[in-house]
Amino acid sequence: MLARLPLRRRVALAYASLGLGLSLLFALAVTYMAEDYEYIVVTGILRGQAEDFAERLRVDAQATLPQARRLSGYLRRGDGSGSVPPELAALGPGMHELDAEGRHAAVFDIDAGRLYLVIDISAIEALEHYLAAVMVCVVLFGTALSGWAGWLLAGRTIAPVTQLADAVDALPVRPLPTHLAGLVGGDELGRLARAFDAYQARLVAADAAERAFFADASHELRTPIAVVQGAAEVLLDDPAADAGQRRRLVRLERGLGELTDLIAVLLGLARRSVYHAEDVDAAELLADAAVSWRAATDGGSLRIAVNASGTLRLPRAEALLVLRGLLRRLAPTPGVGQLTLRAAVGEIELAFAADGSAAAAAMRSVSGDAGITPTLLGRFIAHLGWQVEQTWAEDGRHCRIRLPPSVAETPKP
């Protein structure tokens, strides 16, 4: 149960428990000393009175014993004479507490007989009761004060831990060098901060090694693809190639183009590249995307319309990469229908409408009917900070890209 409490509360509870224990010990010690002091004082007083009365009775056997409210004396002589209250008669020599009202009795054997002295110390008893009440207040106040002090001290002690935790929470996903040790001292917490710094340094080194690996992989993968793509282009230019061979070469070239784009997307995600936006003419961007996509596909009788004005602030190369990937999923190949590309303030729209049932049937065979969210392209779009809304139907498909404010369209002057 205590383990579930916040650390600051546990420290305050520990301080309160310590304060309670110390306060109880102090109260018990004071109470014990007060009782002991009372016994010493009363015993001393009564013993002195007994010695004084014994001396007086030795001189005058008929000397009068005191009969006051605070002190009373009784004597039972050796021959059995003398009036003694029944409550005292059965008492033996020594000190006795008669009742809770503060009456004490002392019995002494002297030459004249047995002397009984009764003293009323109710005022001292009242003082003891007051002292007990004060000790209860001391225990309560000491416990509360200790808990409050523990709460304050725990807050000051835990503050560097909280500061360190906030600094760690604020770290980005991408590994970066940190200097958390400068936020705290050189104690155990500083050692923990240095461990965080060392761990971040190892992550940065691993990230650098990973980036170098993907850079090498990018170069090595692109080279054979470029060779195959060049060979396909040469074969397509061969006038001796028949129609069937040309169709197969077109499909090969289209697949190589898609593979090239997928490799670029994969490497961009793996390397967590940071892309820099630039002002791009919206109409030119959409036209280039449509042209580059159609050049790599068999567009058939697909009609393309571009409706855009103004500029968009975004990374051009990556935007073309995304648009080509979306167009591959929107329109079937060969396509029969209308493909519309629009750009407005803060968004880009791509829409395809099929012509006839044959085109709709062709659309059902297009990969990506479930959308782009779980794909590499969807993750790449999220990495750019864009949002995509998709509507997938049998006779048409619509895709809207919402750009963040930092890359939204700005009108031409």
N, C-alpha and C positions, 0 to 999 in steps of 0.2 A: 504493500500500500504506500509506504513512504517512498519507494523507488519511483512511483508515478508522479510524485510531487515535483514541481520545479526546483532546481538547485537552490535558488535564493530562499525559497520557503523552507527547504530542509535545513539550510544553515541557520535561518532565524529560529526554527524549532529547536535545533541543537543548542543554540545560545539560550533560549528560554528554559530549556530543561536544565542547563548548567546553572542558570540564575535561580531556578526553583530549588535545586539541590543545595547551593551555597546559602541561600536565604533560610532554608529549613535548618541547616546546620547552625547558622548564626542565631536563629530564634531559639533552638533547643539549648545552645550553649548559654545564652543570656538567661533563659528561664531556669536552667540548672544552677547557674551562679547566684541568681536571685534567691532561689530556695535555700541554697547552701548558706548564703550570707544571712538569711533570716534565722536559720537554725543557730548559726554561730552567735548572732547578736542576742537572741532570746536566751540561749544557754548561758552566755556570759552575764546577762543581766540577772537571771534567776540565781545563778551560782553566787554572784556577788551579794545578792539580797540574802541568800541562805546563810552565807558566812557571817554577814552582819547580824542577822537575827540570832544565830547560834551564839555569837559573842555576847549579845545583849541578854539572852536567856541564861547564859552562864553567870552573868553578874546579877541579873534579877530574874528569878524563876517565874515571876508574875508579870513579866513584860508583856505588853499588848502587841499582838500581831496586826498587820495592816488589813483593813477591810474596805478598800476603795473600789471604784468601778474598774480601774485598770489592773489593780494588783490586790489579791486577797491571799491571806496566810492562815493555815490551820496547823494545829499541833496535837498529836496523839502521844501522850506521855508513856513512859515505860510501864506504868501501873494500869494502863488501859483507859485513863481519863482523857478528856478532851473531845470536843464535838468536831466531827469531820463529815462532810457531805457524803452520802452513799456512793456517788459517782467517782469519788476520790479514794474511798476507803480500800477498794480492791486493787489500786495501782501500786506497783512495786517501785523501787528506787529508779530514777532516771527521768528522761523527758518524755512527755506524752501529749498528743494532740487530741483535745477533747471533742471538738466539732469543727464543722466547716466555717463557723462564724469567726474563727481566728483565736479561740480560747485554747491556751496551752497550759499544761501542768507540769511541775517539776517536783519530784519526791526526793528528799534527802534524809539520811539517818544522821542525827546529831546527838550530842550528849543528853539533851533534854528529852529525846524521843524521836518520833518520825515527823518531819516537817513537810507540809504540803503547801506549795506556792502556785497560785493560779494567776496568769497574766492574760490580758485581752489585747491582742495585736490586730484587731479588725481593720485598723487604718492601713497597716502594712499589707494585709490580705487584699484590701481594696486596691492598693497600689500594684500588687501582683496581678490582679485581674486587668487593671488598666494596661500593665506591661504586656500581658498576653494578647490583648486587643491590638496593641501597637505592633507586636511581633507578627500577628496575622497580616496587618497592613504592610509590614516590611516584606513579608514573603510575597504578597501579591504585587507590590510595587517593584520589588527586585526582579520578579519573574517577567513582568511587563517591560521593565527597563532593559533587561538583558535581551528579550526578544526584539525590542525596537532597535537596540544597538546592533544586534546580529543582522537585522534586516538592512540597516544602513551600511554596515561593513561588508555584507555579502553583495550589496549593490555595487559598491566601489570595487570590490574584488572581481566580480563577474563582468563589470563593464568592459575590460579589455577582451574578455572571451566573446562577448556580444559583438564588439567591434570587429574582431577577427572573423566571426561567423558571417557578419554582414558583408565583409570584404570578400569572403569565399563565395557567398551566394551571388555577389555581383559579377563574378568572373564569367566571361563569355564562354560559349561552347567551344569556340576555336582556342586552341592552346596559346597562351601568351606568357611571357616572362612576368613574374610577380616579385614584389618586394614587401611581403607581408610582415617580415621580421622587424621592419622599421616602425610598425604600428604598436608593437608591444615591447616589453623589456627583455632582459637577457635571462629570465627565469625559465621554468618549465614551459610556460606558455610561449615564450620566445623560441624555445626548442621546437614546439609544435608548429609555429609559424615558419621556422626555417625548413621544417620537413615539408610543409606545403610548397614553399618556394622551390625546394629541390625537386619535388614531384612535378611541378609545373615546368621546370627546366627540362626534365626528362621527356615530358610530353611534347615540348617545343622541339627538342632534338628528334623525337620519333616522327613528329609531323613534318619536319624538314626532310628527313630521310624518305618519308612516304611521298612527299611532293617530288623529290628527285626521282623516285622510282616511277611515278606516273608520267613525269616529263620524258623519261627514257622510253616508257611503254608507248606514249603518244607518238614519239618519233618512229619507233620500230613498227608500230601497227599501221601508221599512215603510209609508210613506204611501200609495202607489198600491195596495199589497197590501190595506191596511185598507179602502180605497175599494172595491175589487173584492169583498172579503169581505162588506162591508156591503151591497153591491148584491145579492149572491147570497142573503144572509139575507132581504132585502126580497122578492126574487122567490120564495123558498121560502114566505114567509108569504102570498103571493097565492093566494086560494082558487080563482082561475080557472086556475091551472097544472095541467096534466094529469099523469098518472103518469110518462110518459116524460120530460117536462120536469123533473119533480122529481128523477128519478134522475140526470139530467145535472147539475142544480144541486148535488145531494149530492156527486157526484164532483168538481165544480169546487170546492166548499167544502172537501172532504177534501184535494184537491191544494194549495189555498191554505194550509191548516193545516200540511201537511207542508213546503211551501215556506217558511213562516214559521219553522218549527223549524230547517230547514236553514240559513237565513240567520243565525239566532241561533248555531248551531254554527259556521258559517264565520267569523263575526265574532269569536266567542270565541277561535277558533284563531288568526286573523290578528292580533288585538290582544294575544294571549298574556295574557289576563286572569287575575288571581289571585282565586280564589273563596274566600270565608270560610265555614267550616262553622258549623252551628248544630244544636242538639238538635231532632230532628224525630221525631214519633210514627211508628213504623214502619207500623202498620196504616193510619193516616190517609194517609201518603204513598202507599202502594200503592193504596189505594182511590181517591185523587185521580187517580193516574196512569191507572188503569183507566177511571174515569169520563170524564176528559178525552180519552183515546184513543177510547173508544166513542162519545163525542158527535161526534167528527170522522169516524167511519167508519160503515159499515153493518154493525153487529155481527151481524146475522142471528139465528140461534138459538144463538149462542155463549154458553156458561155461564162465568161468572167467579167464582172463589173466591179470597178473600184470607185468608191465614193468617199473622199476624204479631203480635208483642208487643214491648214495650220501646221503646227509642228508638234512633235512628241519628243520629250526628253527621256531617252532610254539608251541602253547599249545596243547599237545597231546590229552588230554581227550576231549577238545572242538573240535579239528579237527576230531576225530572219530565221535563225535556227528553230525557234519556237513556232513561228508561223508556218514554216514548211512542215514541221511535225504535226501541227494541228490540221493543216490542209490534207495531209495523207490520211488522217482519220475521218475527216469530214466527208470527202468525196470519193466515190468508187473509181476504179480504173479498169476499163475506160469509162469515162463519165458521160452521162447524158442528163443534162439539166442546167440549172443556173447556180453559179457560185458568186456570192456577193461579199465584198470586203469593204468594211466601213471603219472610219476612225472619227471619234467624237471627243469631247472634253473628258479626259481621264479614262477612256476605254477604247477597245478595239473589238469589232464584231465580225465574225465569220459565219456565213450562212450558206447552206446548200439545199436546193429544192430539186427533187428528182422529177424527170418527165416520164410519166407512164409507169405501168406495172413492171416492165422489164428492168427499168432503172431502179425501181424500188427493190426488186429481187436482187439486183447486183449490189445494192447497198448492204443487204443482210450478210453478204459474204466479206464485207470489209472488216479488217481487224480493228479492234478497239471499240466494239459496240458498247462495252461497259463504261466507256469514258476514258479519261486520261489520268484520273487521280492516282491510281495505284502504280502507274507506269513510271519509267525513268523520266519521261518528258514532264509528267505531273510534278515529280519531285524537283525537277529543274526549274519549273515555273514557280514553285513555292520558294526555292532558293533565291530567285530574282525578286521575290517579294510581291509577285502578282497574284491575283485571284481570278479563278476561272469558273464561269457558270455555264453548264452544258445542258442542252435539250436534245436527246437522241430519240428519233422516231423513224418509222419505216419509210416515209415519203420525204423526209427532210431532217436536217440536223442544223443546230444553231450553237454557236460558242461565243461567249462574251468574256473578254479579258478586261478586268478592272485594274488600272494602274494606280500605284500609291501616289500621294500628292507630289512627292519629290520628282516623279517621272511623268506627271500628267501633262496633257497637251497645253501648250501656250500659244495663243493666237499670234499670227504674223502681224508686224506693225503696219 
